[in-house]
Amino acid sequence: MSFSKAPLKRFNDPSGCAPSPGAYDVKTSEVLKGPVSFRKSQRFKNQKAESQQNLNVDKDTTLPASSRKVKTSGLKKESQKNEKDLKMLEKEIRVLVQERGAQDKRIQDLEAELEKMEAKLNAAVREKTSLSASNASLEKQLIELTRTNELLKSKVFEPHDNIYN
């Protein structure tokens, strides 16, 4: 996804019939009659002639074909390098996205396993609590039954002891 390059235009390059910014001098030799005091028909004549001369000079002073080829081949190599770098970065991004997806899935699996373990832990805690309560009540029953047993033993053996005494 790359965009073609726009033609390179400089700020002060002559273009069209108007002079570039800062390319003309306003002559103040005449007496000024108001805020704008020059003839509209003459304001750009000198600039047109100069810009046409500049264009002709630019055409004459162009670089030889071999140096132009070197510059364009350098640009091509640079753009190819940039494309290679871009492709490598895109590939690296794809790999990282895949790794992240795998890590996200693993995290979800571990979270599900954690929820199951917490449910088991809560069930075990509830069972322990109920077993502790059951154990306490059984110990109370054991103490009560032991007392009852001792009481019954004492009652059973008392009459028997009275007989032999």
Steps between C-alpha positions, in 0.01 A plus 500: 500500500713779370418825337670629190722798551369841409717713275752696700428872480695759681349805661685748283482309169332706228163361407224651289486866409544638850847547647605301802477669840778751558613491135407855407595842632249779531660815365443798723658762276165642392296714729244279669142607451330254733537160657558335161658731247634314198354416167342162498611425148869538590523326834603154374672570167857487631430188702364310198815568306723398792306181568520397133874560505531295819311214336733508201804507727364205699459296182851576386663420832334162551717213604632249247294187447744277690479706818121509471500121477721476807263720695191305389670165561596623847139595561386161371745319727387709794134436423571127459679502835207681656260246349711212633509659844125554484440137402727377780321721751160379377617140532628568851168663589311194370721269710449716808123508443497120475704470819266740675201297385658183635580673830145636524360150445734355762399775745132424439562128556690571822225735621238230433715247689541751785122541523457121517766475772335781699166320475662177623671689782172662608328159495783349708480788751123453533546124545772558763275742687210256498728212603643710785149579621406135469816398687424744783145370535625139497756583770222649713295186445800287594550694823128474576495128424812444709330670798186303444701181477683580825171583667344175384806304609484656841127419529549146386783431735350679803229249572741226436746650745226534762421136474852391567565746778 
